[in-house]
Amino acid sequence: MFAAKAGDIVGPVQKDFGYHIIKVTGVTPSRVQSFDDVKGQIEADVKRQKAAQTLASDAEKFQNLVYEQAESLEPVAKALGLKVETSRLAGRPQIQAIGLGNPKFVQALFSPESIQTKRNTEAIEVAPNVLIAGRIVEYKPAAPRPLAEVAGDIRRQLMQKAASELAQKAGAEKLSLLQSGKADNAAGLSFGKAVTVNRNQAQADLPPAALAKVFQVDPAKLPVYVSAVNDAGGYSIYKVVKVIDAPAPDAGKLGMASTRVGSEMGRELMTAYLASLKAGAEVKLNQAALEKK
C-alpha cells in the first residue's frame, strides 16, 4: 500500500482471513515536527520515564528493607521518607480496607508466621504502583465480647434502627403528598440548588440506589420525585427537574470500534474453525522427514 501512488489499485493481497484489494485514494506526505511542537510531549515523556525509574528503584529498596529489617517498619520509612501508620485493634474487614481491598495483604498479615513472629510482611502491590507492608504489634484471637462491653453499641444500633424506621415513615408520607400534586412547601420540604449528575460518575451525596432511580424517571413527566434510604439509615427525597440527552456518538469512533469487533470475531471464528478441522482430522508427522538436512 505504501509503495502505491494516489489513484492506484493494488492487490489482491492475501491475509489470514482472505484476500484484499486496496485502492489508494490519497497520500498525505510525512512532516517533521518542529521542536516547539513536540517540546511539551518530550518533557512529559522524560518526566514519566524519570518517575518510572525512581519508582522502580524505591520499590526495590522498599521490598529489600521490609525483608532485611523485618523487626520494624521504621528503617524503611526513614530510608524512603515515609510515615508508619498504626491502627487500633482491627479485624479482617478493616485490614482489607487499609490494603485497598487486596485479599493478599490480609492473608499475609493474618498468616500464622506473621502472628507468631510479629515480623514485617513482604511488600505487596495492592494497586498499580502502590506497595504496602504490615506488621502485627498486638494480636488478640477472636472471641465473644461480654455483654457489658457491647451494651453501648447494641443500644446505639437499636436507636439508629428505630430512628431510621421513623425517618422512612415520615419521608414516605411527604413523598406521597408530592406525588399527589402538593407543592414542595406545602409538603414541608425545601430542595437545594439543582445539580447535574452523570450515570457513570459517583456522587458523594447520591447513593447508587438513588442514582439508579433518578435515571429511571420518565422525562416526559417532569418534575418527578424519587426517594432512597442512605447508608446511615436516613431517608432522602430527590426532585428531578431536567433530563439532558447524551451527545450523539462519534461516527468515526463507532466505525473503528465496529471494525475492531468484527476483526476479533473473525479471528475467533477462524481459530474455532481450525480447531474443529484439527479435531476431525487424523494427522501423522513423519519425524524422519522433518529431521533430514
Sequence and secondary structure as in RCSB ss.txt:
>XXXX:A:sequence
MFAAKAGDIVGPVQKDFGYHIIKVTGVTPSRVQSFDDVKGQIEADVKRQKAAQTLASDAEKFQNLVYEQAESLEP
VAKALGLKVETSRLAGRPQIQAIGLGNPKFVQALFSPESIQTKRNTEAIEVAPNVLIAGRIVEYKPAAPRPLAEV
AGDIRRQLMQKAASELAQKAGAEKLSLLQSGKADNAAGLSFGKAVTVNRNQAQADLPPAALAKVFQVDPAKLPVY
VSAVNDAGGYSIYKVVKVIDAPAPDAGKLGMASTRVGSEMGRELMTAYLASLKAGAEVKLNQAALEKK
>XXXX:A:secstr
 TTS TT EEEEEEETTEEEEEE           HHHHHHHHHHHHHHHHHHHHHHHHHHHHHHHHHHTTT SHH
HHHHHT       S  HHHHHHHTTT HHHHHHHTSHHHHHH      EEEETTEEE    S         HHHH
HHHHHHHHHHHHHHHHHHHHHHHHHHHHHTT  TGGGT          TTS BTTB HHHHHHHTTS GGG SEE
EEEE TTS EEEEEE          HHHHHHHHHHHHHHHHHHHHHHHHHHHHHHS     HHHHT  
